[in-house]
Amino acid sequence: MALFVEEKNNRFRVKWQGNSTDWLPDTPSNRKAMLVFLRLLRDEKGKRVFTFQELSLIVDSEKRQASSGHVERFRESGCDFLTFLTRKRKVDSEVVEAVTQV
């Protein structure tokens, strides 16, 4: 299925086969959440609507790993969107700065 990401005025939406999402602010967390949400969609036969390859366009990549990694982290977060979107990385900028100073 052909998926297209439309961008305008710092907002984006995802379009496919005459359907689209609403416009959202173009932020990394909105793109990640949209990618995971669309991966959860299934057709009437239970088949996933979008492949990882198609969904990678949402995060401006041509590699399927760009989308599958986000879905894996979502699963690791207990399939909870808030936990997924607010999880802290093991090494953040404060840690890097502290190590650099030492």
TAZISUL-V538335 format. One record per pair of residues at least 24 apart in sequence whose C-alpha atoms are under 7 Angstrom apart, sorted by the first residue. I is the first residue (numbers start at 1). J is the second residue. Records with the same first field share a line. If there is no record, write none. Layout:
I=J, J
//
This chain:
1=50
3=54
5=58
29=85
31=58, 59
32=70
35=67
36=71
//
